[in-house]
């Protein structure tokens, strides 16, 4: 298939070039779609950034080289995905509490001992100056 045919098929239907499932698309097929850049390179870069946040949306092509991306990436906004992935400190604390509550008493004791040991090591280690202080 020529580059021109590939571009035309990308703008007409969401199928991939090759034997991949219809749910997996090449970067060229995301071009000019809602929320995606107008060039193949731009779409690929945006998809790579989204794949850093959601590795499950990217996979190696079954034939040839390169990658395909799940069709669900089409509706993802990079800004909103970054916000969804980042946890605020209270959420992290709540996660720790939930994990601790779900553990057996013996596991809680092991975790507590490990945490106390790590804190003691951190306190005994001299503090390195921040890069801004240098």
C-alpha positions in Angstrom: 0.0 0.0 0.0 1.4 3.4 -0.9 1.7 6.3 1.5 -1.2 8.1 -0.3 -3.5 5.0 0.0 -2.6 4.7 3.6 -3.5 8.3 4.3 -6.8 7.9 2.4 -7.7 4.8 4.3 -6.9 6.5 7.6 -9.3 9.3 6.9 -12.1 7.0 5.7 -12.1 4.1 8.2 -10.5 3.2 11.5 -8.9 0.0 10.2 -5.2 -0.6 10.4 -2.7 -1.4 7.6 -1.9 -5.0 8.3 -3.6 -7.8 10.2 -4.1 -6.1 13.6 -7.5 -6.0 15.1 -9.7 -3.0 14.2 -9.3 -1.7 17.8 -5.6 -1.2 17.2 -4.5 1.7 14.9 -1.3 3.0 13.5 -0.3 6.6 14.4 -1.2 7.8 10.9 -4.8 6.9 11.6 -5.1 9.3 14.5 -4.1 12.3 12.4 -6.7 15.1 12.4 -9.0 13.1 14.7 -10.7 14.9 17.6 -8.0 16.1 20.0 -5.1 14.9 17.8 -2.5 16.9 15.9 -2.7 17.2 12.1 0.5 15.4 11.3 1.6 11.8 11.7 4.7 12.8 13.7 2.6 15.0 16.0 0.0 12.2 16.5 2.8 9.7 17.2 4.4 12.0 19.8 1.1 12.6 21.5 0.3 8.9 21.5 3.8 8.2 23.0 3.1 10.6 25.8 -0.3 9.0 26.5 1.3 5.6 26.4 3.7 6.7 29.2 0.7 7.3 31.4 -1.2 4.2 30.1 1.1 1.5 28.8 -1.8 -0.7 27.9 -2.8 1.5 24.9 0.4 0.7 23.0 1.7 -2.6 21.6 4.1 -3.8 19.0 2.7 -4.4 15.5 2.2 -8.1 14.7 3.9 -7.6 11.3 6.6 -5.2 10.4 8.1 -2.7 12.7 6.6 0.0 14.8 3.7 0.2 17.2 -0.1 0.4 17.1 -2.3 2.2 19.6 -5.7 1.2 21.0 -8.6 3.2 19.6 -9.5 4.4 23.2 -6.5 6.7 22.9 -8.5 8.8 20.5 -10.7 10.2 23.3 -7.9 10.9 25.7 -6.7 14.4 26.4 -3.1 14.5 27.6 -3.8 17.2 30.2 -6.8 15.4 31.7 -4.9 12.1 31.7 -2.0 13.6 33.5 -4.4 15.0 36.1 -6.1 11.6 36.5 -2.8 9.8 37.0 -1.4 12.3 39.6 -2.5 11.5 43.1 -2.8 14.3 45.6 -0.9 13.6 48.9 -4.2 12.9 50.8 -5.1 10.2 48.3 -1.7 8.6 48.8 -2.2 8.6 52.5 -5.7 7.1 52.1 -4.2 4.4 49.9 -1.6 3.5 52.6 -4.3 3.4 55.2 -6.5 1.1 53.1 -3.6 -1.2 52.3 -2.7 -1.3 56.0 -6.2 -2.1 57.0 -6.4 -5.0 54.5 -3.3 -6.7 55.9 -3.1 -9.4 58.5 -1.8 -8.5 61.9 1.5 -10.3 61.2 1.9 -8.5 57.9 1.1 -5.1 59.6 3.9 -5.8 62.1 6.4 -6.7 59.4 5.5 -3.5 57.5 5.8 -1.4 60.6 9.2 -2.8 61.4 10.4 -2.2 57.9 9.1 1.4 57.9 10.8 2.1 61.3 14.1 0.6 60.0 13.9 2.8 56.8 13.2 5.9 58.8 16.2 5.2 61.1 18.4 4.8 58.1 17.1 8.0 56.5 17.7 10.0 59.7 21.2 8.6 60.2 22.2 9.5 56.6 23.6 13.0 56.1 21.3 15.2 54.1 22.6 16.1 50.7 22.2 19.7 49.6 19.5 20.4 47.1 20.6 21.2 43.5 19.4 24.8 44.0 21.7 25.2 47.0 24.9 24.4 44.9 
